[in-house]
Amino acid sequence: MNPEKLLAAIALISLTLGAGLQVDRDHLKEIFKNVGLLGRALLANFVIVPVLGVLLAKLFALPPDVATGFLLMAIAPGVPFVLAQVRKRGGRLALAVELAIFLPLLSIVTVPITAAWVLPTSAEAHLPLTQFATTLVLFQLAPLLAGIALAEPFPTLAERLGRPLQILFLLAVVGLVVLLAPKLVHDVGSIYGSRGIFAMLCLTLLSMITGWLLGGPAREDRRVLGIGTTLRNIGLCALIATTSFSDSEVAASVLTYLLIQFVVVTVFGTYFKRTAGQEAA
């Protein structure tokens, strides 16, 4: 495994393991108390955002490699960062736990199927279903279940590992960017020239709006679903981009989307935190 693939794998494992370690069974018991809200969360992440991604890719006429990275992010929800974001932004932790567990779990089934439908034809040959499913099971499902298994019997250990895993993820992403930097500089310019950045900005904003509108009447749930729908699974997409595609524009598209979603979530998160503080006061 070359350094890029290794760092992408570390990023995904640290993300999903960290999510599993934060699971609280008391929060999980609340899952079926509001089936409608959970259903809308799944609708937003697995149907609406991928459909919007396909429409925007066609509207902006994205080149195949840029469209591949863009659509990978569109179809891959379930980033565990929503848990950390919720604690700071005035959202309901129980709903964040549901998203952090159900989105990665279900995406193991949905991402390969959706990829076969929405990715450009040129990308299909690079993503054999068996290899795709194996990647998801080994690097996403297994760490997630391991974290869940450890969280309840070893709560102190789970709490201590949380911060180091976040740091490990950030270091892996930074390392990945550094390794790919020479190619990324050129490719990000081509992404901008292809209007890929505008498509990514539109999709992140529409994702936030979709989550907010489907979050129900409670503002704390709207904040969670807005952030949870906007944040896509960078660990999974980076691993797929670096292991399955030789063209660096796919990885560049994924990393560019990461930066844009980070900016959008930071801006909205700051607003959510301010309004949550006013409500508490």
N, C-alpha and C positions, 0 to 999 in steps of 0.2 A: 504494500500500500504506500503510494507516494505521499509526501508531506501534506499536500493540499487535501487529499482524501482523509488522511489521518486526523487533521485538524477539524474537518467538517464532521467526521464521526464523533470526535470528542465533544464538539459543540452540541450535537443532537443528544448524545447520551447524558451529558451534564444537565441539559434542559429537562429531559423527561424524567430522569432520576430525581432531580430536584423537585419536580411537580409531585411525584409520588410520595416523597418524604413529607410533603406539606398536607397530605390528606388527613382529615379528621373525620372519624366515623360518625360523630354527632352531626357534622355538616352533611355527610352523605345521606343520612336519614331524612334530610329535608328535600331530597331530590324529587320524590314523588308527591310532595305536598302541593307543588305547582307544576303539573305536567304541561299545561298550556305554555308557560314561560319557557320551559326547557324545549318544547317543540318549536317555538318561535326562534330560539337560539340556534337550533339545528337547521331550521329553514334558512336563516340568515347566512350561516356559515357554509352550508353544503349545497345550497341551491342558488340563492340570490347573488352572493358575491361571485361565484364562478360564472353565472350567466352574465353578470355585468362585465366581468373580465373578458369574456368572449366578444361581447358587443363592442367594448372599447378597443380591443385588439383589431377588430374589423374597421371600426370607425376611424382609427388613427393609422390604419394600414401598416401595422408593425411588421418588420422583416421577420422571417421564420425564427431566427435565433433569439432575437429580442422578445418576440411573442412567446417563445418557449419558456424563458425565465419568468416573464410577466405572468403567464398563465399557471406556471407551477406554484407561484405564490398565491394566486387567486383560488386555487383548488385545495390548498393545504392549510387548514386552520389548526388551532390547538396549541398555540404557544403558551407555555406555563407562566410566562412573565405576567399574565393577567393577575395572578395572585399577589405579586409584589406591587403591581400598579394599584390594585384595589385598596390595599391597606393605606395608601397615600392619598387616594382620590375620592374617598367618601362613598365607596361602593359596598354592596353586601357580600361578605366573605363567602357565605354558603353558596351563592350563585357562582362565584368565581371558582370555587372548588369543583362544582359540577362541570363547568366549562373546561377546566384544566384536566379533568379525567375523561369526560365523554368525547370531547373533540379529538384528542389524540387516539383514543381507542377506536372510534368509528372511522377515523380517517385511514386507518390501516386497510379497511375494506373499500372506502369510497375513493381514495386518491388514485389507486391503479385503474379503477373503472372510469372515473371522470377523466383521467389523463388520456385514456384511449379515445374518448369522445371529443375532447376540446383541444388537445395539443396539435400543432401543425403536423402534416403528414410526414415531413422530413424528420420529426422527432420520434415517431413511433418505433422506428427500427432500433433506436438507442435504448429503448425501455422495454425489454422483454418482461412479460408479466411475472414469471417465476423469480427473476432477479429483483424486480421491483418489490414483490411481496416479501422476499427474504430480507431485503434491506429494512423494510418497515418492521418486521418481526424482531430482528436482531438488535436494531439500533433505536427503535422507538417503543415497541410493546414490552420487550424484556426489561429494560431499565425502569419503565413506568411501573410495571407490576412489582419489581424488586423494591422500589421505593415505597409502594403501598404496603408491601409485606413487612417492611422494617419500621414504618412510621408508628404503628400502634404499640408493638412490644418494646420498642426502643425510642421513646419520644425525645429523650435528651440527646441521643446520638443524631436523630433526624434533625433536631434544631441546630446542632453544631455543624452539621454538614451543609446546611442551606447556603450560608454565605460563601464558603469555599467553592461550592459548585457554581454559584453565580459568577464568581471571579474566574473560575476555570473556563466557563462559557465565553466570557468577554475576552479572555486572553486567546482562546482558540479563534474567535472571530477576527480579532486584531491580527493574529498571526496569519490567518488566511488572506486577509486584505494585503498584508505586507508581501506575502509570497506571490500574490497575483497582481501586485501593484503595477509592474511594467506593462502588462497587457491591459489592466483595468483602465489606466489613464487613456489609452487609445480607444478602448471599447466604450467607456462611459461617454466619450465625445460622440461616438457613432450612435449611442442610444439617444443622446440629446438630439442629434441630427435627425433621427428617425421618429421623433416626437414620442419616444418611449417614456421619457420622464413625465410628460404631460398626461399620458395615459395612466401612469402609476399614481400621480397626484390625484387625478380624478377618481380612481378606484379606491384609494385610501379614504378620501373624503366621503364618497358614497357609502363605503363600508361603515364609517362612523355614523352617518345619518341613518343607515338601515338598522344598525344595532340600537340606536337611540329610539327610533320609532317603534321597534318591536319589543322594547324593554318593558312595556306596560306602564301603568300610572305612577309607580314608585320611582322617584329620581335615582335612588341608590341602585336599583336594578338597571335603569337606563344607562347609568355610567358604566356599570360592569359590562353590559352587552355591547355598548358602543366601543369600549376599549378592546373587549375580547374579540369582536368581529373585525376590527381594524388590524390587530396584530396577527400576522400570518406566521407559519412555522418556518423560520429562517434556517433552523438546524437541519430539518429534513430536506428543504429545497437546496441548500448549499451542498449537502451530501450527494443528492441526485445529480446536481449540476456538475460536480467535480468528478464523480465516478462514471457517469454515463455519457457525457458530452465532451468531445475534444475541443470544440469551439469555445473560447473563453468568453464570448459575448453572452452565453447563457448564464454563466456564473456572475458576470458583470451586471446583468439585468437583475439577478436575485439580490445581489449586494446593494445595488442602487435602490431597489424597492425597500430593502431594510432601512436605508438611511431616510427615505421619504416617510415611511410609516413611523419611524422614530420621531421625526420632527412633528408630524401631525398629532401623534399621541401625546407628545410633550405639551404642545400648545393647548389641546383640548383638556389634557389632564390637569394643567395649571388652572384652567377655568373651572373644572369640576371640583378641584380642591378648594378654590376660593368660595364657590357657591355652597359647598358642603359645610365650610366653616361658618358662613353666614346663617345657614339653616340651624346649625348647632347652637349658635349664639341666640 
